[in-house]
């Protein structure tokens, strides 16, 4: 008896074994010895069958890709609709809270000199997150901010808002790890008069404080900022001066970025 393996081996090489054409769609059965002649005779048909198969594969792939794109577009639309609904609900809830007296009260604004005669008095009275607004004018005196979260803003109408000091200190002295101070639309200048031989300037940030200066003019200070163990950010601020820009000692903050003089 011939084994199955021997029979399979025989069929693989037997020229009289009946086989089917290997091209999909042809379907012709023939003896193995006639395969080459069949291929030579039917090459045009085989080429057409191959081209049709490739076209069908391409069509199927394009249909699959289109289905994926449609699914993604539907998901985007659903996410957009959901996001808009959530935003609308949040806005409505906020409006209801404001209208009904619920929710946190808006931050208080302290005006100088209307509410407080000096900037230092307003800073001392300010609570966390409150804003101090200065009317146009020149404000003389050193300002000390210790562990305060406050924003100091100069008004945009009526002229410039100038903070200046003459003596042995920087104009603005910000200290304390809890201090987060934003200074906006101000001209800050040190007028000299130093008697102890040290170099003072517009701002001294120390003790882990964070100071951000926006749209200010620091051009008249010889030493603009001294930053010690603190973070200092400066954007849209004019600083055309002679001398040092920022002296950073130990772990300086973000780099100084120059920009054109703002309109104050």
ZADO-1210 file (C-alpha; in nm, 4 decimals, padded with zeros to 6 digits):
<atoms>
<atom x="00.0000" y="00.0000" z="00.0000" code="UNK" pos="1"/>
<atom x="00.1285" y="00.3467" z="-00.0936" code="UNK" pos="2"/>
<atom x="00.1368" y="00.5924" z="00.1929" code="UNK" pos="3"/>
<atom x="-00.0425" y="00.9253" z="00.1756" code="UNK" pos="4"/>
<atom x="00.2891" y="01.1107" z="00.1897" code="UNK" pos="5"/>
<atom x="00.4287" y="00.9143" z="-00.1016" code="UNK" pos="6"/>
<atom x="00.1109" y="00.9737" z="-00.2992" code="UNK" pos="7"/>
<atom x="00.1289" y="01.3480" z="-00.2361" code="UNK" pos="8"/>
<atom x="00.4945" y="01.3556" z="-00.3417" code="UNK" pos="9"/>
<atom x="00.4099" y="01.1667" z="-00.6591" code="UNK" pos="10"/>
<atom x="00.1283" y="01.4021" z="-00.7483" code="UNK" pos="11"/>
<atom x="00.3520" y="01.7042" z="-00.6993" code="UNK" pos="12"/>
<atom x="00.5850" y="01.5923" z="-00.9751" code="UNK" pos="13"/>
<atom x="00.3688" y="01.3729" z="-01.1912" code="UNK" pos="14"/>
<atom x="00.3211" y="01.5297" z="-01.5341" code="UNK" pos="15"/>
<atom x="-00.0118" y="01.3414" z="-01.5740" code="UNK" pos="16"/>
<atom x="-00.1624" y="01.4851" z="-01.2518" code="UNK" pos="17"/>
<atom x="-00.4734" y="01.6943" z="-01.3148" code="UNK" pos="18"/>
<atom x="-00.4449" y="02.0495" z="-01.1736" code="UNK" pos="19"/>
<atom x="-00.6414" y="02.3739" z="-01.1889" code="UNK" pos="20"/>
<atom x="-00.5097" y="02.7006" z="-01.3358" code="UNK" pos="21"/>
<atom x="-00.3491" y="02.9113" z="-01.0664" code="UNK" pos="22"/>
<atom x="-00.5034" y="03.2404" z="-01.1819" code="UNK" pos="23"/>
<atom x="-00.8113" y="03.3363" z="-00.9831" code="UNK" pos="24"/>
<atom x="-01.1160" y="03.3336" z="-01.2049" code="UNK" pos="25"/>
<atom x="-00.9755" y="03.1147" z="-01.4812" code="UNK" pos="26"/>
<atom x="-01.1014" y="02.7793" z="-01.3514" code="UNK" pos="27"/>
<atom x="-00.9522" y="02.5655" z="-01.6300" code="UNK" pos="28"/>
<atom x="-00.8409" y="02.2148" z="-01.5275" code="UNK" pos="29"/>
<atom x="-00.5573" y="02.0422" z="-01.7147" code="UNK" pos="30"/>
<atom x="-00.2714" y="01.7996" z="-01.6819" code="UNK" pos="31"/>
<atom x="00.0336" y="01.9356" z="-01.5080" code="UNK" pos="32"/>
<atom x="00.2374" y="01.8929" z="-01.8222" code="UNK" pos="33"/>
<atom x="00.0050" y="02.1362" z="-02.0032" code="UNK" pos="34"/>
<atom x="00.0267" y="02.4238" z="-01.7543" code="UNK" pos="35"/>
<atom x="00.3014" y="02.6091" z="-01.9384" code="UNK" pos="36"/>
<atom x="00.1261" y="02.5817" z="-02.2733" code="UNK" pos="37"/>
<atom x="-00.2006" y="02.6983" z="-02.1145" code="UNK" pos="38"/>
<atom x="-00.0299" y="03.0002" z="-01.9616" code="UNK" pos="39"/>
<atom x="00.1265" y="03.0943" z="-02.2931" code="UNK" pos="40"/>
<atom x="-00.2047" y="03.0654" z="-02.4755" code="UNK" pos="41"/>
<atom x="-00.4173" y="03.2414" z="-02.2153" code="UNK" pos="42"/>
<atom x="-00.1782" y="03.5153" z="-02.1020" code="UNK" pos="43"/>
<atom x="-00.4116" y="03.7937" z="-02.2186" code="UNK" pos="44"/>
<atom x="-00.6997" y="03.6471" z="-02.0218" code="UNK" pos="45"/>
<atom x="-00.4752" y="03.5928" z="-01.7202" code="UNK" pos="46"/>
<atom x="-00.3551" y="03.9549" z="-01.7413" code="UNK" pos="47"/>
<atom x="-00.7143" y="04.0756" z="-01.7533" code="UNK" pos="48"/>
<atom x="-00.8016" y="03.8575" z="-01.4527" code="UNK" pos="49"/>
<atom x="-00.5070" y="03.9965" z="-01.2562" code="UNK" pos="50"/>
<atom x="-00.5994" y="04.3539" z="-01.3441" code="UNK" pos="51"/>
<atom x="-00.9601" y="04.2922" z="-01.2395" code="UNK" pos="52"/>
<atom x="-00.8469" y="04.1412" z="-00.9097" code="UNK" pos="53"/>
<atom x="-00.6247" y="04.4400" z="-00.8352" code="UNK" pos="54"/>
<atom x="-00.9072" y="04.6777" z="-00.9221" code="UNK" pos="55"/>
<atom x="-01.1442" y="04.4906" z="-00.6910" code="UNK" pos="56"/>
<atom x="-00.8852" y="04.5057" z="-00.4128" code="UNK" pos="57"/>
<atom x="-00.8361" y="04.8781" z="-00.4676" code="UNK" pos="58"/>
<atom x="-01.2113" y="04.9385" z="-00.4655" code="UNK" pos="59"/>
<atom x="-01.2498" y="04.7431" z="-00.1439" code="UNK" pos="60"/>
<atom x="-00.9655" y="04.9367" z="00.0194" code="UNK" pos="61"/>
<atom x="-01.1104" y="05.2720" z="-00.0860" code="UNK" pos="62"/>
<atom x="-01.4498" y="05.1720" z="00.0481" code="UNK" pos="63"/>
<atom x="-01.2927" y="05.0719" z="00.3769" code="UNK" pos="64"/>
<atom x="-01.1020" y="05.4003" z="00.4029" code="UNK" pos="65"/>
<atom x="-01.4156" y="05.5973" z="00.3219" code="UNK" pos="66"/>
<atom x="-01.6071" y="05.4114" z="00.5903" code="UNK" pos="67"/>
<atom x="-01.3315" y="05.4935" z="00.8426" code="UNK" pos="68"/>
<atom x="-01.3355" y="05.8619" z="00.7423" code="UNK" pos="69"/>
<atom x="-01.7127" y="05.8755" z="00.7780" code="UNK" pos="70"/>
<atom x="-01.6890" y="05.7126" z="01.1201" code="UNK" pos="71"/>
<atom x="-01.4241" y="05.9634" z="01.2317" code="UNK" pos="72"/>
<atom x="-01.6307" y="06.2537" z="01.0986" code="UNK" pos="73"/>
<atom x="-01.9311" y="06.1272" z="01.2925" code="UNK" pos="74"/>
<atom x="-01.7223" y="06.0952" z="01.6076" code="UNK" pos="75"/>
<atom x="-01.5899" y="06.4508" z="01.5615" code="UNK" pos="76"/>
<atom x="-01.9416" y="06.5837" z="01.5201" code="UNK" pos="77"/>
<atom x="-02.0582" y="06.3983" z="01.8303" code="UNK" pos="78"/>
<atom x="-01.7615" y="06.5246" z="02.0349" code="UNK" pos="79"/>
<atom x="-01.8150" y="06.8806" z="01.9121" code="UNK" pos="80"/>
<atom x="-02.1843" y="06.8662" z="01.9953" code="UNK" pos="81"/>
<atom x="-02.1081" y="06.7222" z="02.3378" code="UNK" pos="82"/>
<atom x="-01.8445" y="06.9872" z="02.4072" code="UNK" pos="83"/>
<atom x="-02.0774" y="07.2678" z="02.3014" code="UNK" pos="84"/>
<atom x="-02.3543" y="07.1292" z="02.5184" code="UNK" pos="85"/>
<atom x="-02.1214" y="07.1095" z="02.8190" code="UNK" pos="86"/>
<atom x="-01.9956" y="07.4631" z="02.7609" code="UNK" pos="87"/>
<atom x="-02.3507" y="07.5939" z="02.7223" code="UNK" pos="88"/>
<atom x="-02.4562" y="07.4188" z="03.0429" code="UNK" pos="89"/>
<atom x="-02.1545" y="07.5565" z="03.2293" code="UNK" pos="90"/>
<atom x="-02.2220" y="07.9074" z="03.0994" code="UNK" pos="91"/>
<atom x="-02.5875" y="07.8831" z="03.1932" code="UNK" pos="92"/>
<atom x="-02.4969" y="07.7603" z="03.5407" code="UNK" pos="93"/>
<atom x="-02.2519" y="08.0468" z="03.5790" code="UNK" pos="94"/>
<atom x="-02.5102" y="08.2988" z="03.4651" code="UNK" pos="95"/>
<atom x="-02.7644" y="08.1546" z="03.7040" code="UNK" pos="96"/>
<atom x="-02.5087" y="08.1709" z="03.9817" code="UNK" pos="97"/>
<atom x="-02.4353" y="08.5361" z="03.9088" code="UNK" pos="98"/>
<atom x="-02.8005" y="08.6213" z="03.8706" code="UNK" pos="99"/>
<atom x="-02.9061" y="08.4331" z="04.1792" code="UNK" pos="100"/>
<atom x="-02.6293" y="08.5560" z="04.4024" code="UNK" pos="101"/>
<atom x="-02.4522" y="08.2214" z="04.4138" code="UNK" pos="102"/>
<atom x="-02.0863" y="08.1572" z="04.3433" code="UNK" pos="103"/>
<atom x="-01.7769" y="08.3538" z="04.4439" code="UNK" pos="104"/>
<atom x="-01.7848" y="08.7308" z="04.4475" code="UNK" pos="105"/>
<atom x="-01.5764" y="08.9115" z="04.1853" code="UNK" pos="106"/>
<atom x="-01.2336" y="09.0281" z="04.2941" code="UNK" pos="107"/>
<atom x="-01.2324" y="09.3720" z="04.4543" code="UNK" pos="108"/>
<atom x="-01.0634" y="09.6643" z="04.2801" code="UNK" pos="109"/>
<atom x="-00.8819" y="09.9234" z="04.4905" code="UNK" pos="110"/>
<atom x="-00.8283" y="10.2631" z="04.3309" code="UNK" pos="111"/>
<atom x="-00.5408" y="10.4994" z="04.4049" code="UNK" pos="112"/>
<atom x="-00.5811" y="10.7783" z="04.5059" code="UNK" pos="113"/>
<atom x="-00.9614" y="10.7503" z="04.5205" code="UNK" pos="114"/>
<atom x="-00.9783" y="10.4680" z="04.7768" code="UNK" pos="115"/>
<atom x="-00.6262" y="10.4919" z="04.9210" code="UNK" pos="116"/>
<atom x="-00.3922" y="10.7868" z="04.9248" code="UNK" pos="117"/>
<atom x="-00.0797" y="10.5838" z="04.8421" code="UNK" pos="118"/>
<atom x="00.0059" y="10.2693" z="04.6528" code="UNK" pos="119"/>
<atom x="00.1599" y="10.1162" z="04.9643" code="UNK" pos="120"/>
<atom x="-00.1662" y="10.1684" z="05.1551" code="UNK" pos="121"/>
<atom x="-00.3632" y="10.0003" z="04.8778" code="UNK" pos="122"/>
<atom x="-00.1212" y="09.7068" z="04.8662" code="UNK" pos="123"/>
<atom x="-00.1474" y="09.6655" z="05.2426" code="UNK" pos="124"/>
<atom x="-00.5286" y="09.6602" z="05.2202" code="UNK" pos="125"/>
<atom x="-00.5501" y="09.4260" z="04.9229" code="UNK" pos="126"/>
<atom x="-00.6622" y="09.0687" z="04.9737" code="UNK" pos="127"/>
<atom x="-00.5407" y="08.7708" z="04.7705" code="UNK" pos="128"/>
<atom x="-00.6177" y="08.8068" z="04.4008" code="UNK" pos="129"/>
<atom x="-00.7347" y="09.1679" z="04.4180" code="UNK" pos="130"/>
<atom x="-00.6355" y="09.4458" z="04.1807" code="UNK" pos="131"/>
<atom x="-00.4912" y="09.7880" z="04.2537" code="UNK" pos="132"/>
<atom x="-00.5591" y="10.0493" z="03.9834" code="UNK" pos="133"/>
<atom x="-00.3571" y="10.3712" z="03.9780" code="UNK" pos="134"/>
<atom x="-00.4754" y="10.6897" z="03.8154" code="UNK" pos="135"/>
<atom x="-00.2347" y="10.8831" z="03.5939" code="UNK" pos="136"/>
<atom x="00.0351" y="11.0631" z="03.7851" code="UNK" pos="137"/>
<atom x="00.3687" y="11.0264" z="03.9612" code="UNK" pos="138"/>
<atom x="00.3844" y="10.8191" z="04.2793" code="UNK" pos="139"/>
<atom x="00.6921" y="10.8686" z="04.4936" code="UNK" pos="140"/>
<atom x="00.8090" y="10.6162" z="04.7477" code="UNK" pos="141"/>
<atom x="00.9300" y="10.2636" z="04.7925" code="UNK" pos="142"/>
<atom x="00.6649" y="09.9885" z="04.7626" code="UNK" pos="143"/>
<atom x="00.7052" y="09.6688" z="04.9634" code="UNK" pos="144"/>
<atom x="00.4973" y="09.3617" z="04.8766" code="UNK" pos="145"/>
<atom x="00.5378" y="09.0697" z="05.1143" code="UNK" pos="146"/>
<atom x="00.3556" y="08.7384" z="05.0506" code="UNK" pos="147"/>
<atom x="00.0742" y="08.9072" z="04.8575" code="UNK" pos="148"/>
<atom x="-00.1113" y="08.7940" z="04.5480" code="UNK" pos="149"/>
<atom x="-00.1938" y="09.1229" z="04.3836" code="UNK" pos="150"/>
<atom x="-00.2103" y="09.2931" z="04.0440" code="UNK" pos="151"/>
<atom x="-00.1028" y="09.6557" z="04.0079" code="UNK" pos="152"/>
<atom x="-00.2290" y="09.8289" z="03.6949" code="UNK" pos="153"/>
<atom x="-00.1875" y="10.1798" z="03.5587" code="UNK" pos="154"/>
<atom x="-00.4892" y="10.3295" z="03.3827" code="UNK" pos="155"/>
<atom x="-00.4648" y="10.3772" z="03.0085" code="UNK" pos="156"/>
<atom x="-00.6233" y="10.7239" z="03.0028" code="UNK" pos="157"/>
<atom x="-00.5050" y="11.0612" z="03.1247" code="UNK" pos="158"/>
<atom x="-00.1299" y="11.0148" z="03.0919" code="UNK" pos="159"/>
<atom x="00.1435" y="10.7937" z="03.2276" code="UNK" pos="160"/>
<atom x="00.1502" y="10.6193" z="03.5637" code="UNK" pos="161"/>
<atom x="00.4994" y="10.6607" z="03.7098" code="UNK" pos="162"/>
<atom x="00.6404" y="10.4869" z="04.0162" code="UNK" pos="163"/>
<atom x="00.9683" y="10.6342" z="04.1333" code="UNK" pos="164"/>
<atom x="01.1993" y="10.6306" z="04.4320" code="UNK" pos="165"/>
<atom x="01.5228" y="10.7998" z="04.5283" code="UNK" pos="166"/>
<atom x="01.7479" y="10.6375" z="04.7853" code="UNK" pos="167"/>
<atom x="01.8936" y="10.3125" z="04.9105" code="UNK" pos="168"/>
<atom x="01.6336" y="10.0674" z="04.7795" code="UNK" pos="169"/>
<atom x="01.4712" y="09.9442" z="04.4627" code="UNK" pos="170"/>
<atom x="01.1383" y="10.1027" z="04.3726" code="UNK" pos="171"/>
<atom x="00.9450" y="09.7736" z="04.4004" code="UNK" pos="172"/>
<atom x="01.0516" y="09.5224" z="04.6633" code="UNK" pos="173"/>
<atom x="00.8706" y="09.1875" z="04.6296" code="UNK" pos="174"/>
<atom x="00.9485" y="08.9095" z="04.8751" code="UNK" pos="175"/>
<atom x="00.8052" y="08.5860" z="05.0108" code="UNK" pos="176"/>
<atom x="00.7268" y="08.2500" z="04.8560" code="UNK" pos="177"/>
<atom x="00.3532" y="08.3309" z="04.8561" code="UNK" pos="178"/>
<atom x="00.4044" y="08.6575" z="04.6680" code="UNK" pos="179"/>
<atom x="00.2663" y="08.6570" z="04.3138" code="UNK" pos="180"/>
<atom x="00.2657" y="09.0055" z="04.1643" code="UNK" pos="181"/>
<atom x="00.1705" y="09.1320" z="03.8187" code="UNK" pos="182"/>
<atom x="00.2708" y="09.4845" z="03.7175" code="UNK" pos="183"/>
<atom x="00.0985" y="09.6308" z="03.4110" code="UNK" pos="184"/>
<atom x="00.1123" y="09.9579" z="03.2179" code="UNK" pos="185"/>
<atom x="00.3542" y="10.1330" z="03.4516" code="UNK" pos="186"/>
<atom x="00.6704" y="10.3391" z="03.4240" code="UNK" pos="187"/>
<atom x="00.9070" y="10.2367" z="03.7049" code="UNK" pos="188"/>
<atom x="01.2231" y="10.4360" z="03.7577" code="UNK" pos="189"/>
<atom x="01.4904" y="10.4773" z="04.0232" code="UNK" pos="190"/>
<atom x="01.6075" y="10.8375" z="04.0534" code="UNK" pos="191"/>
<atom x="01.9431" y="10.7698" z="04.2156" code="UNK" pos="192"/>
<atom x="02.0472" y="10.9239" z="04.5429" code="UNK" pos="193"/>
<atom x="02.2185" y="10.6057" z="04.6581" code="UNK" pos="194"/>
<atom x="02.4521" y="10.6666" z="04.9516" code="UNK" pos="195"/>
<atom x="02.5627" y="10.3140" z="05.0460" code="UNK" pos="196"/>
<atom x="02.7440" y="10.2325" z="04.7230" code="UNK" pos="197"/>
<atom x="02.5046" y="09.9584" z="04.6117" code="UNK" pos="198"/>
<atom x="02.3286" y="09.9382" z="04.2781" code="UNK" pos="199"/>
<atom x="01.9501" y="09.9664" z="04.3115" code="UNK" pos="200"/>
<atom x="01.6952" y="09.9519" z="04.0334" code="UNK" pos="201"/>
<atom x="01.3304" y="09.9242" z="03.9394" code="UNK" pos="202"/>
<atom x="01.2370" y="09.5871" z="04.0916" code="UNK" pos="203"/>
<atom x="01.3883" y="09.3508" z="04.3442" code="UNK" pos="204"/>
<atom x="01.2269" y="09.0048" z="04.3519" code="UNK" pos="205"/>
<atom x="01.3512" y="08.7732" z="04.6238" code="UNK" pos="206"/>
<atom x="01.2531" y="08.5065" z="04.8747" code="UNK" pos="207"/>
<atom x="01.0832" y="08.2766" z="04.6234" code="UNK" pos="208"/>
<atom x="00.8426" y="08.5398" z="04.4923" code="UNK" pos="209"/>
<atom x="00.6979" y="08.5482" z="04.1408" code="UNK" pos="210"/>
<atom x="00.6824" y="08.8754" z="03.9466" code="UNK" pos="211"/>
<atom x="00.5386" y="08.9326" z="03.5994" code="UNK" pos="212"/>
<atom x="00.5797" y="09.2656" z="03.4196" code="UNK" pos="213"/>
<atom x="00.3509" y="09.3460" z="03.1249" code="UNK" pos="214"/>
<atom x="00.3524" y="09.6538" z="02.9043" code="UNK" pos="215"/>
<atom x="00.5762" y="09.8584" z="03.1351" code="UNK" pos="216"/>
<atom x="00.8570" y="10.1083" z="03.0761" code="UNK" pos="217"/>
<atom x="01.1676" y="10.0330" z="03.2809" code="UNK" pos="218"/>
<atom x="01.4047" y="10.2296" z="03.0603" code="UNK" pos="219"/>
<atom x="01.5167" y="10.4820" z="03.3213" code="UNK" pos="220"/>
<atom x="01.6418" y="10.2274" z="03.5736" code="UNK" pos="221"/>
<atom x="02.0097" y="10.1454" z="03.5493" code="UNK" pos="222"/>
<atom x="01.9619" y="09.8054" z="03.7152" code="UNK" pos="223"/>
<atom x="01.6193" y="09.6991" z="03.5955" code="UNK" pos="224"/>
<atom x="01.5571" y="09.3836" z="03.7966" code="UNK" pos="225"/>
<atom x="01.7430" y="09.1868" z="04.0575" code="UNK" pos="226"/>
<atom x="01.6028" y="08.8360" z="04.0940" code="UNK" pos="227"/>
<atom x="01.7161" y="08.6237" z="04.3896" code="UNK" pos="228"/>
<atom x="01.5628" y="08.2774" z="04.4446" code="UNK" pos="229"/>
<atom x="01.2567" y="08.3985" z="04.2545" code="UNK" pos="230"/>
<atom x="01.0794" y="08.3838" z="03.9189" code="UNK" pos="231"/>
<atom x="01.0670" y="08.6899" z="03.6925" code="UNK" pos="232"/>
<atom x="00.8749" y="08.7166" z="03.3656" code="UNK" pos="233"/>
<atom x="00.8783" y="09.0206" z="03.1416" code="UNK" pos="234"/>
<atom x="00.6696" y="09.0666" z="02.8243" code="UNK" pos="235"/>
<atom x="00.5854" y="09.3691" z="02.6087" code="UNK" pos="236"/>
<atom x="00.8142" y="09.5897" z="02.8164" code="UNK" pos="237"/>
<atom x="01.0528" y="09.8620" z="02.7017" code="UNK" pos="238"/>
<atom x="01.3980" y="09.8601" z="02.8572" code="UNK" pos="239"/>
<atom x="01.6290" y="10.0765" z="02.6475" code="UNK" pos="240"/>
<atom x="01.8889" y="10.1643" z="02.9095" code="UNK" pos="241"/>
<atom x="02.2560" y="10.1625" z="02.9885" code="UNK" pos="242"/>
<atom x="02.3746" y="09.8971" z="03.2257" code="UNK" pos="243"/>
<atom x="02.2464" y="09.5603" z="03.3297" code="UNK" pos="244"/>
<atom x="01.9077" y="09.4202" z="03.2344" code="UNK" pos="245"/>
<atom x="01.8328" y="09.1462" z="03.4818" code="UNK" pos="246"/>
<atom x="02.0712" y="09.0184" z="03.7454" code="UNK" pos="247"/>
<atom x="01.9603" y="08.6672" z="03.8453" code="UNK" pos="248"/>
<atom x="02.1168" y="08.5064" z="04.1485" code="UNK" pos="249"/>
<atom x="02.0483" y="08.1403" z="04.2283" code="UNK" pos="250"/>
<atom x="01.7738" y="07.9634" z="04.0328" code="UNK" pos="251"/>
<atom x="01.6765" y="08.2478" z="03.7976" code="UNK" pos="252"/>
<atom x="01.3323" y="08.2491" z="03.6405" code="UNK" pos="253"/>
<atom x="01.2300" y="08.2717" z="03.2775" code="UNK" pos="254"/>
<atom x="01.4494" y="08.4734" z="03.0400" code="UNK" pos="255"/>
<atom x="01.3929" y="08.8380" z="02.9642" code="UNK" pos="256"/>
<atom x="01.2161" y="08.9018" z="02.6343" code="UNK" pos="257"/>
<atom x="01.2563" y="09.2378" z="02.4636" code="UNK" pos="258"/>
<atom x="00.9737" y="09.4024" z="02.2719" code="UNK" pos="259"/>
<atom x="00.8857" y="09.7471" z="02.1345" code="UNK" pos="260"/>
<atom x="00.7935" y="10.0309" z="02.3695" code="UNK" pos="261"/>
<atom x="00.4240" y="09.9975" z="02.4653" code="UNK" pos="262"/>
<atom x="00.1797" y="10.2815" z="02.4347" code="UNK" pos="263"/>
<atom x="00.1123" y="10.4035" z="02.7848" code="UNK" pos="264"/>
</atoms>
